[in-house]
Amino acid sequence: MLKQKNQLELNFSKYSELYDIVIKPDNFWRQLNDMVDFLFVYEELKDKYSSTMGRTCEDVIRMFKYLLLKSYFKLSDRGLVERTQTDLLFKYFLGYDPEETKLINPSLLTVFRRERLKDEEENLMDKLINKTVEIALEKGLIEVKNKIIIDSTHTNAMFHHISPREELIKQAKELRKSIYKIDESMHDKMPKKREASGILEDQIEYTKELLKIVKDDGRFTSLPGLKEQIDYLEETMNDTVIELEYSKDQDAKIGHKTADTSFFGYKTHIAMTPERIITAATITSGEKHDGKELVNLIEKSENNGIEIEAVIGDGAYSEKENLEYCEEKNIKNVSKLSKFVTHGNSKRNNSFEYNKDAGMYVCKAGHMAISKRRSGSKKNGTQVECYFFDVEKCKHCPFKDGCYKDGSKTKTFSVKIKNDTHVKQMDYMETDEFKKLYSERYKIEAKNAELKNNYGYGQANSCGKLGITIQGATTLFLTNMKRIIKLNQEKSKNIG
C-alpha cells in the first residue's frame, strides 16, 4: 500500500541536531528540500500501486529522491545505498534519522525505475518541469509573458553501435577460437579471411564458407555451446539483409552533428526563458529533425503557464510549417532561414529529413546524403536540388521497398526550391527587433554545455528510451532548481 505524505518527516531522534551542524542553510539539497513540496510525485505515481494488495511499499517520494541523488552524483544503485549509510547529507535529504541503518534494498530502485515509472516517464518529465516553472512564476523570477529559446542537445547511448560487418567479424572470430580449443588442426581448414577489404559482401561470403566448413565437419554442431554460436552467427548473417546497425540499445539511432561527424544516441529538445529556466522538453532518438519539435515545445511551455511572445532558434526551426504556425498564434519566429530549407509537400518528404548542420538530407534509415547538385532555372522558379545517397547502404536497407530499385547505380532525392516562400521572414530578419532577439540565442548553447559538463548529460547512464527519459527528467529538474535558487538569492540581495 502507498501512504500519502506531504513530505518525508524526520522522527524525533536525539541525533537530529547533527543535521543543523553539518548541513548549512545555503546547501543546495537543503534548500531544495525546503522549497519543493514533493507531494506531486505521489499524485503522479499513486495509480502504480495497489492499496489492497501486497505489503506496504517504500515511500514513493523517498524513492524519487533516491533517483535525484543517483542522477546528480552518478552512482550505481548499490553504491548509492552504501553511501547513504554514511553520508549525513544523503540521509537528511531522504528523510532518514542520522543513526538509521536499515535502508532500502538496492534492487528496489531497479524495480521503481522499470516498473513504477514505465509508461509514466514522459508524464513525469513534464510534471517535474511544470513544478519548477510554477515555483519560478510564484517567486517572480520569470514573467508569464515571455520569450522562449529552443535548441537540442545530444546524448550518446550507453552502448555503441557497430556495423554489420564488424559484428560478423567479431562473432566469426569467437566461433573460430571456440573451435580451436577443441581441435587446433582446424586452423588449416578455415577459409582465407577477407577482413581487410572493408566490404560487407566479402565478409558475408567468408561467413558462409566458415559455416559450411564447420557444419560439414559434423562434430561441432553436436556440442550445445558451439551449436549456439554457430546458429547465432548464421542468424546474424541473415539479419544483415535487413539490419544496418547493431546495438544493445534498440531505441537509440544515429544522428548527424555535421556532414562529417555523427553520434549514436538521443536528442533532448529544450525550450527555456532568457532567465535560463527550462519551460519544456522532449526526448527523441538521434536522427530526428529539430524543427519538428517546435510545436511540441511551444504547447508544453504554454501548458506550464508561459504566454509566448517570441520563439528564438537556429535555422532548423525556419521551416514553412513552423513559420505559419507561429504566425497563426501571433508568436514571433526568430530563426534565420537556411538557404537549403525546402518546402515540398510530397508524401515522399516524410521519409527524408533535412539536417541543417550538415546541409544534407537524411533518409528514414538514418543515412545522410553524400553529395548534392542543383539544376533548373532560378529565374523561372524551377530550380531543383538533387541529393545523392550511398548505393551500397541502399542495397541492404530495411526500407528500400518503394525507395530503391534493385540494380540501380544511384539513389537520389530531389526537392523543388520555392524562392518566394520565406520572403516575409527574410524581411523580418533585416529588422532591429529580430537582431536584438536573436542575440539571446547563445544562452541555450550555454545551458546545453552546463547539462553536459556539470551533469554528465552527454552520456546515457542506462539503456533505452525509458532510461534516457528518466535521466533527462531528473537532470532538467535539478538544473532548473539550481537556477531558481540562484535567481532567488540574487533577488533577495537586490531587495535587501
FILOMAR-650751 format. One record per residue: x, y, z of N, C-alpha, C, O in turn. Coordinates in steps of 0.05 Angstrom, whole numbers, plus 5000, padded with zeros to 4 digits. Example, Ala and Ser with C-alpha at 12.3 -4.5 7.8 and 13.67 -1.06 7.14 Angstrom:
2
526448865156524649105156526449345156528549345169/525749555142527349795143525850015157526850235161/
This chain:
496
501749765000500050005000501850255000504050255010/500750464989502250714987500850925005498550995000/502251015024501151215042501751495032503951545023/499851675035500251945025501652105046500952105070/503652255037505252435055505752695040506252695015/505652915054506453165041509453175037510353255016/510953105057513753085055514652855073513152765091/517052755069518152565087518852705113520252915113/517952605135518352745161520452595177520352345179/522252745189524252625207523052555233521352695244/523852325244522952255271524552425291526552555284/523552435316524952595336527252435347527152325369/529452435332531852295341533552485357533652725352/534852375377536552545394539052635379540552805389/539452525355541852605339541052795316542752875300/538552875315537653045292539153315290539353425269/540053415313541553665313544053655296545053865288/545053415291547453385274546953505247548753625235/544453485237543853595210544253895210545354005190/543454035231543754325231546654405234547454625225/548254235246551154295249552654245222554254405214/551954015209553553935186552454055160553954125142/549754075158548554165133547654455135545654515148/549154635124548654925126546155005111545254875093/544955235120542455325107542655375077540655355062/545055445067545455505039546155265022546655284998/546155025035546654785020544454734999542054765006/545154664974543154634953541054434960538654484957/541854204971539953984976538054054999535753975000/539054215018537354315040535254515029532954505036/536254695012534454895000532354754982530054834982/533254554967531454404950529254274967526854274959/530054154989528154015006526054215018523754155020/527054455024525254655036523454785016521254865022/524354814991522954964971520854804956518854914947/521254544954519454384937517754194954518754054971/515154204950513354014962513153774943511953804921/514353554950514553324932511953164931512052934920/509853264942507253114941506453064912505052864906/507253234893506453194865507552924854506352814836/509752834865510852574857508852354865508352164849/507852364889505952174898503452174880502451974871/502452414874500052444858500452324830498652214818/502852354819503452254793503551944792502851824772/504551824813505051534813503151364830503551124831/501251484843499651334861498051104848497550904860/497351144822495950934808497650694802496650484794/500250714806502050494801502150294824503450084823/500850364846500850204870498050114877496150264872/497849884890495249784899494949844929496849794944/492649934937492049994965490949754980490649765004/490449534965489249294978490949044976490348844989/492949054959494548814955497548864961498549084958/498848654971501748664976502448805002500648915016/504948805008505948925033506249225029506349315006/506449375050506849665048509449725034511549615041/509349895014511749944997513350165010512450305028/515850195000517550415008516350674998515050684977/516650885014515351145007516251234979518651244973/514251294962514851364934516451624932518051654914/515951804950517552064950520452004956522252124943/520951834975523651764982525051624958527351674952/523551444944524751304921525451504899527451484886/523651704895524251914875526652074883528352144866/526952134909529252294918531852134914533952244908/531651864918533951694911534851744882537251754876/532851754864533551794836534952054831536752074814/534052264845535352524842538252514850540052614836/538852384873541552354882543252184862545552244857/541951974853543351794834544151944808546351914798/542252114798542752264774544952464777546652494760/545052604800546952814804549752704811551752814800/549852504828552452404837553552174820555752074826/552052084800552851874782553751624797556051524794/551951514813552551274829550751044819548551084809/551850804823550250564818548150534840548350674860/546150364836544150324857545450234883544850344904/547150044881548449934905550250144917550350184941/551750284900553550494910552050724924553050834943/549750784914548051004925547150924953547351084972/546150674956545150594983547450565002547250645026/549750474993552150445011553050725020553850755043/553050915002553951185010551951315030552651455048/549351255026547251365044547751275073547051415091/548851035076549350925103551151115119550851135143/553051255105555051415119554951715113556351875125/553251795094553152075086550752215098548452155091/551252405116549052535130547352715112544952745116/548652825091547152985072545052815058542752895054/545852575049544052395036541752315054539452315047/542452245079540452165099538452385104536052345106/539452635106537752865111535752895088533352925092/536752895063535052945040533052715037530752765028/533752475044531952245041530052205064528252035063/530452365086528652355108529252135128527452045143/531752045130532551845150533651995175534452225173/533551855197534951955221537851905218538751725204/539552075231542452045228543551765235545351665222/542351635255543351375264542051145250542750915255/540151195231538650985218540550815200542050925184/540350555202541950375186540350195169541350075150/537750165174536049995158534950155134532950285136/536350125112535650275088534250085068533749855075/533850185044532550015024534449815012536949855013/533449605000535049424984535449554957533549654945/537949554947538549694922536749594899536149744880/535849344900534249234878531549384876530349384854/530649504897528149654896528349894877526349974865/530650014875531050234857530650144828529450294812/531649914822531349804795528449754789527449824767/526949634808524149584805522649844802520849874785/523350044817522050314816522350434788520350534777/524750424777525150534750523750384729522350494712/524050114729523049954707520049894708518749854687/518949884732516149804735514350044743512250084730/515150194763513450414772513550654753511550794750/515850694740516050934722515550854693515351034676/515350604687514850524659512150634650510150624664/512150754626509850884613509151144627507251274618/510651224648510051474661512351674659512151894668/514551584646516951744646516552024633517552224643/515152024610514752284597512852464613513352704615/510752344624509052504642510552614666510152844674/512352444677513952534700515752764692516052954707/516952744669518752964660517153224657518053434666/514753204645513053444642512253554669512253794673/511653374687510853454714513153594729512653794743/515553484727517853594741518453874730518954054746/518353914704518854174692516654364700517154594707/514154264699511854434707512154534736511654764741/513154364754513454444782515554664784515154854800/517754644770519854844772518955114760519455324771/517455104738516455344726514455474744514355724747/512755314757510855414776512255564799511355784807/514355444810515855574831517155834822517056044836/518255834797519556074787517556304783518156534788/515156234774513056434770512056544797511656784800/511656364816510656444842512656634856511856824870/515256594852517256764865517957004848519657164856/516557034825517057274809519757274795520857484789/520857034790523557024778523357034747525357104734/521056964736520656984708517857104703516157094721/517457224680514857344673513057144659514056964646/510457174663508557004649508757044619509056854604/508657304610509157364582512157374577513557534589/513057194560515957154558516757054531515056974515/519257054526520456934502521556654510522156614533/521656474491523056224496525156184475524856254452/527356064483529656004465529655694463529555554483/529855594439529655304435532155194420533355334403/532854944427535054814414535054524423533454444440/536854364412537054084421539954034429541754164420/540253834447542953744454542953434452540953304459/545153324444545253034440546452884464548152994478/545652644468546652474489547452204476545752074464/549952124480550851874469549651634484549351644508/548851434469547651194481549651054499552151084496/548650904518550350764537552150554522554450514529/550950434501552450234485552950344457551250484446/555250304447556050394420554650214399553949984403/554350334375553350174353555650084336557750214335/555349854324557449754306556149664280553749604279/557749664259556649594233556249294231557349144246/554549204212554148914208556748764203557148544212/558448884187560948754180562648714205563848504209/562748914223564248894248563148674266564548524279/560448654266559148454282559748174272560247984287/559648144245560347884234563147804239563747574246/565047994237567847934243568147844272569647654277/566847984290567147924318566047644324567347484338/563647574314562547314320564047094307564346874318/565047134282566646934268569146874284570046644286/570447084294572847054310572346894335573946714342/570146944349569546804373568946504367569646334383/567646454345567046174337569646024331569945794339/571446154316573946024309575545954335576645734337/575646144354577146094379575945854394577445694405/573345834394572045614408572645344394573145144408/572745354367573345104353576245024356576844784359/578145224357580945154360581545034387583444874390/579945104407580344984434579744684433580844524449/578044594415577344314412579244174393580043944397/579844314370581544184350583244404337582344544319/585844424345587644624334588144584304588944774290/587844334294588444274266586444414248586844434223/584244524259582244664243583344924232582145044214/585645014243586945264233587345244202586745434188/588245014193589044984165586544944147586844974123/584244894159581844844143580045094140578245094123/580645294155578945534155579245694129581445694118/577145824120577445984095579246224099579646314122/580346324078582046554080580446804087578446864075/581446944108579947174118580147414099582047444085/577847564098577747794079577148054095575848234084/577948064119577348294136578448554126577248764130/580648544111581948794103580548934080581049164074/578648794066577348914043575449134051575049324035/574249114074572449324083569649304070568049484074/569149104055566649074040564848874054565748644061/562348944060560548774074560048504059560048294072/559648524033559148284017561448074020560847834021/563948164021566147984024566047844051566647604053/565247984072565147864099562847664100562947464114/560647724086558447534085559247274071558647054080/560747304049561647064035563546904052563446654053/565347044067567246904085565646754106566246524113/563546884117561946754139560546504128560346304142/559546524104558146294092560146054089559445824096/562546114080564645904077565345784104565545544107/565645954124566345864151564145684162564745474173/561645764159559445604170559245334155558645134168/559745334129559645084114561744884123561144654127/564144984128566344814137565744694164566044454169/564744864182564144774209561844574210561944374224/559744634194557444454193558144184180557243974189/559644204158560443954144562143774161562043524157/563643884179565343724196563643534214564443304218/561343624223559543464238559943444267558043394282/562443484277563043454305561943694322560943654344/562043934311561644174327558644234331557944354352/556944154313554144214316552744034337550544084345/554243834346553143654367553743754395552743654414/555443954396556244064422554444314428554544504412/552744314449550844524454551944804453550844984441/554244844466555445114467556245214440555745444433/557545044425558445114398556145134379556045314361/554144964382551844984364550445254367549445364347/550345354392549045614397550645834382549446024371/553345824383554946014370554546004339554446214326/554445764329554045724300551345834292551145974272/549245764307546545854300546446164302545146294285/547746274322547646564326549046714303548046914294/551346604295552746724273551146714247551046904232/549846484242548246454218545846644219545146764198/544646674242542446864245543347154240541947304226/545647224251546747494247547347544217546747754207/548447344204549047374175546447424160546347594142/544347274166541847304152540547574158539247694141/540947674183539847934191541148164176539948384175/543548124166544848354153543348444127543848654117/541648274118540048344094538148574101537448744084/537248584126535248784134536148974156534849174161/538448914169539349094190542049214183543849084171/542349474190544849614183546449694207548849754204/545249694231546749754256546049544277543849444278/547949494295547449314318548149464343550149604345/546449434363546949554389545049434410542949334403/545949424435544249334456542049534461539949464472/542449784453540349994457538850014431539650154412/536549884429534949874405533450134400532550174377/533250314420531750564416533550784405532550974394/536150764409537950964400538350954370538050744358/538951184358539351204329541751394323542551544340/542751374299544951544290543951824284542051854268/545152024295544552304289547052434278549252344283/546652644263548952784250549153064261547353224260/551553124271552153404280553053574257552353814256/554653464240555553594215555653384193554953154198/556453464170556653274148558753054153558652834142/560753124171562952934176562852804203564352614208/561152894221561052784248558252694255556252814247/558152474270555552364278555752254306557952244318/553452184317553352064344551251854344549551844326/551251674363549351464366547951494392549151454413/545451574392544051614417541451764415539751684399/541151974430538552114433538952414431541152524434/536752554426536652844427534652934448532452824451/535453134464533653264482533053544471534853704469/530553594464529753854453528754024476526953944491/529854264479529354424502528354704495529154824475/526454804511525555084510526155214537525655094557/527255454536527755584562527355894559527455994536/526956024581526656314581529456444580531456304586/529556704574532256834575533456834603535956874606/531856784624532956754651534156484656535156424678/534156324635535256044636533655854653534855674665/531055884653529255694665528055524643526755634625/528455264644527355084623524355064627523355004648/522855114605519955114606518654864593516354804597/520254714578519154474564521454314553523654424548/520954054549523053884537521753634525519653544535/522853534504522053274493524653124487526753234482/524452854486526752684480526052514457523952374457/527752504437527452344413529952184408532052234420/529851994390532251854380533952054364532952264355/536451984360538352174350537952284322538852494315/536452134305536252214277534052414272533852524250/532352464293530052644289530852934284532953024294/529253064267529853344259528853534281526653514291/530653724288529953914309527354074304525754114322/527054164279524854334272522154214278520154354283/521953944277519353804281518353834310516053774315/520153914328519353934356518454204365517754244388/518554404347517854674354515054694366514654814387/513054584352510254604361509954474389508654574407/511254234392511154094418512254264440510954284462/514454394436515754554457514154804463513954874487/512954924443511155154448508755074465508055204485/507454854457504954774471505554684499504054744517/507754544504508554464531509154704548508454714571/510554904537511155144552508655294559508455404581/506755304541504155444546502655294568501455414585/502755024567501354874588502654914616501354884636/505154994616506555054641506255344650507655434669/504555494636503855764646505355994632505156214642/506755944610508156154596506556244572505756084555/506156504570504856624547507156724529508456914535/507456584507509856624490509456854470507556854455/511357034471511257264453513157214429512557304407/515357074434517257014412518656754418519156684441/519356614396520956364399523456404383523456474360/525756354396528356414385529856154380530155994399/530756104356532155854350533955884325533956094312/535355674318537155684295535555614270533055594270/536955574248535655524222533955274221532255254203/534255094239532654844239529654904244528054734237/529055134255526255194262524955384243522855504249/526255424219525155624200523655484177523255604156/522655244182521055114162518455264157517555404174/517355234133514955374126512655314146511255504154/512355064153510254994172510555134199508555214211/513055154208513555284234512955584233511755704251/513755714210513155994207510156054206509256244217/508755874192505855914190504455864217502556014224/505455664232504355614258504655854277502855934291/507155964277507656194295506056434287505056584304/505656474260504056704251501156674260499956874268/500156434259497356384268497056444297494856544306/499056394313498856424342499956704351500156754375/500656864331501757134337504357114354504757274372/505956924347508556884360510756954340510756864318/512657124348514857194330516756954328517756854348/517256864304519156654299521856774292522356874270/523656764312526356894309528356684302530056614319/528156574278530056374268530956454240529356534224/533556434236534656504210534156294189534256054195/533456384165532956194143535556064134537556204131/535455814129537655674116537155694086534955664077/539255734070538855744041538055484030537255464006/538355264046537655004036534854904046534054684039/533455074062530854994071528954964048528755154032/527554744046525654704024522954634035522654584059/520954654017518154644028516254474011513854534010/517254263999515454093985513553944003514153884026/511153893993509053754009508653464000506653344007/510553363984510353083974510352893998511752934018/508852673995508852464015511652344019512352254041/513252353997515952243999517652394019519552284031/517052644024518652804042518552704071520352764087/516452534077516252424104518552234109519152174133/519752124088521951934091524752064092526751934097/524852324086527352464085527152724101525252874098/529152764119529053004135531653154131533853044127/531453424133533753594127535353634153534253704174/537953604151539853654174541153914169542953944151/540454114184541354394179544354424184545654594172/545554264203548354284209550054184186552154304179/549153974173550753854151549953964124551453934105/547554084122546554184096545853954078546053974053/544953724090544353494074541753364084540853414107/540453204067538053054075538952784087540952674079/537352684106537752424119535352254113533052344116/535852004104533551824097532351694122533451734145/530251544119528851424141530651234157530151204181/532551114144534350924158536551064173538150934187/536651334171538651484186541251544171543251624182/541251494144543651534128543551804114541551874103/545851944115545952204103546852204074548552034066/545752384059546652414031549652474030550652604048/550952384009553852414008554652643989556952743990/552752743973553352973956550653083946548552963949/550753323933548353453923549053613898551353683894/546953663882547353813858544853973852542653873855/545154223843542854393837542554423807544554453793/540054423798539554453769536954613765535554663784/536454703741533954843735534455143734536755243736/532355293730532455583727531555733752529255693760/533255893763532456063786530456273778528556333793/530856383754529056593743526256493740524356633746/525956253730523256143725522055993749519855883748/523655983771522655843795522455543792520855413805/524255433775524155143771526655003781527254773772/528155133799530555013809529954763826528054753841/531654563823531454313838534054243851536154273838/534054163876536454073890536353763891534353653902/538453633881538453343880540553243899542953323898/539753063917541552953937542152663931540352503925/544752583932545652313924546352153949547752253967/545351903950545851733973547751503966548151433942/548951373986550851153983549250903975547750793991/549550813950548050593939548650333955546950163958/551150303964551850053979550150024004549449804012/549450244017547750234040544850184032543450034046/544050304009541350264000540749963993538549873997/542749823984542449543976541449373999539949183995/542349444023541749274047539849424066539549334089/538549634057536849794074534249654079533049544061/533249644105530649524111528249674099526049564098/528749924090526550084080526750134049525650324039/528249954036528850004007526349963989526250083968/524449803998522049763981520650033976519850173995/520250103951518950353944520850583944520050813938/523350543952525250763954527650713936528550893921/528650463936530950393920530250153903529149953912/530950173877530449953859532949783856535049893849/532649523861534949343859536349373831535049373811/538949393832540549423808541149713800542949753783/539749903812540250183806543050263815544050183836/544350433798547150513805547150763822549250833834/544850903824544751143840542151153856540151023848/542151293878539751353893539751643899541551743913/537651783890537552073894534852153906532852003905/534852393918532352513929532452803920534252953926/530352883906530253153895528053323907525953213914/528553573911526553763923526554013906528654113897/524154123903523854373888524254603907523254613930/525754803898526355033915524455263908524355343885/522955353927520955563923522155823934522355853958/522956003916524456243924522756443940523856603955/520156443936518556663948517156573974515756733986/517656333983516256234007516956384032515156444049/519456464035520356584060520956884057522456994072/519657014038520157294033519657464058521157634066/517357404071516557564095518657524117519357714131/519557274120521557214141524257344135525657444153/524957354109527357484101527257784108529257894116/524957904104524658194111524958234141526258424150/523658054156523758074185526658044196527458174215/528157874183530957824191532658074190534758094203/531858274173533358514170532658734191533958934192/530658674207529758884227531558874251532758674258/531559104265533059124290531858944312533258834329/529158914312527858744331528858454329529558324349/528958354305529958074300532758054310533457854325/534558234303537358214311537658224341539358094352/536058394355536258414384535358154397536658054416/533058044388532057794399533957564394534457404411/534957554369536757324362539357324377540557114381/540157564387542657584402542557424428544557384441/540157344437539857194462540056894458539956734477/540356804433540356514428542756374441542556134446/544956514445547356394456546756264484548256084493/544756374498544256284525543555984526544255844545/542155884506541455604507543755424500543955194508/545655524485548155374480549655344505550955134510/549655554522551055544548549555344566550855204582/546855334564545355144580545954854572546254684589/546154804546546854544537549654454547550054224554/551454644547554154584557554054524587555554344596/552454674601552154624630551054334635551954194653/549054254620547953994623549953774619550053574634/551753814600553753604594556153614613557053414623/557053854619559553884635558953854665560653734679/556753954675556153944703554453704712554553624735/552953594693551153374700551653124685550252924688/553753124668554452874653552352794633552052554627/550752984622548552914605549352844577547752794560/551952854571552952784545553052484541553352384518/552652324563552852034562550451914577550051984600/549051734564546751604577547851414599549851284595/546451404622547351234644545850974645546250814664/543950934627542450684625541550644596541950814579/540350414591539650344564536750394557535050354574/536250484533533450514523532150774528533250944543/529850814515528351074518527451124546527451354555/526650914561525850944588528151064605527751254620/530450944602532751034617533551324612534051474631/533751404586534551674580532451874588533152104595/529851804587527751984595527852034625527452264633/528251834640528551864669530952034676530852214693/533151974662535652134666535152424658536052604673/533852474636533252744627531352884647531853114653/529352744656527352864675528752964700528353184709/530352794712531652864738533753074733534153254750/535253054711537353254705536153534701537153724712/534053554684532853804679531553924704531554174707/530353754720529253854745531353974763530954194774/533553834767535753934784536954194773537554374787/537254194746538354434733536654674738537654894745/534054644735532154864739532154954768532155194774/532154764787532054834815534654984824534555164840/536954894813539355044819539255334810540055514823/538155364785537855634774535855794790536356034795/533655674798531655814813532755914840532356144848/534255744854535455814879537356044876537456234892/538956034855540856254850539456514844540156724854/537456504826535956754819534456864844534357104848/533456684861532056774885533956904905533257104917/536456804907538456924924539257204914539557394929/539557224888540257484875537957684879538457924884/535557594877533257774881533157864910532558104915/533657694929533657764958535757974964535258154980/538157934952540358124956539558404945540058604958/538258404922537558664910535458804926535459054928/533558644938531458764954532658874980531959084990/534558714991535958795016537659045013538959135032/
